[in-house]
Amino acid sequence: MTTALRLAACQFSATADWAANLQRLGLDARTAAERGAQVAVFPEAAMARFGSETAALGQALDGPFADGVRALAEETGLLIVAGMFTPSGDGRVRNTLLVSGAGVETRYDKIHLFDAFGSRESDVVAPGDALVTINAFGTTFGLATCFDLRFASQFSALGRLGAEVLLVPASWGEGPGKAEQWDLLVRARAMDAQAWLLACDQAWTPPAGTDPLGIGRSACIDPLGGVRARLAAGEGILLADVEPSLAADVRARVPVLSADA
């Protein structure tokens, strides 16, 4: 049986300056570690916010932003998940989650791109094509990013791969009904995977055209869809204690993932 974990969702508003954003990650990561967290999740586009010439700002996974995140993970002992942009090789970038710390070093490239509500993420971002799970602290984690939340099958698949805790960085765009949709989707996707779900959004930022800049409302959801903790719109750190073994208990009592896909 896995033991309880303390998760941190570090909700802030990224700028176009990757070095300044990395400095902010450092402040929040150290605070999360001091408060007993083992996992710290930062938003999608934590390296540089959308609308900031992302193609030009993309960095390789051996570049200065990623190396800075690795150094923070080593310093604090945290498993850190942070959104960045990496070169795709076709003139665009990948919308990448860098995962580092606790003996883990991997990436997840966002599969479902935000071509909706007038935005065209695919113009500057190339899609990923692989689900990713990792193991740390005796727990299986699944990864997803923002617009992936609208695709239930991805979360059911992560549940079938054994994910007990889902980590979902986001930069959720503001608009009519968007906050309600976010609240609904994070709960629904936790239920689809029958897993804990920690969603970390960019803090609310004044809208700029169709760029998704964040509404806040980071949340921790249990495997039955219950909201265990939620932030408001502003910057802050959400701390949540989760029991990963609850996922197996829920799957045994409500065996939907074992049914034919």
CORBEL-V339658 format. One record per helix or strand of 2 or more residues. SS is the DSSP state (@ for helix, = for strand). FROM is the first residue (numbers start at 0). LEN is the number of residues. Records with the same first field share a line. If there is no record, write none. Layout:
BEGIN
SS=FROM-LEN ; FROM-LEN
END
This chain:
BEGIN
==3-8 ; 38-4 ; 78-9 ; 92-9 ; 103-6 ; 124-2 ; 132-4 ; 138-7 ; 164-6 ; 195-6 ; 218-3 ; 226-4 ; 235-8
@=17-17 ; 53-4 ; 63-13 ; 120-3 ; 145-5 ; 151-9 ; 177-16 ; 244-9
END
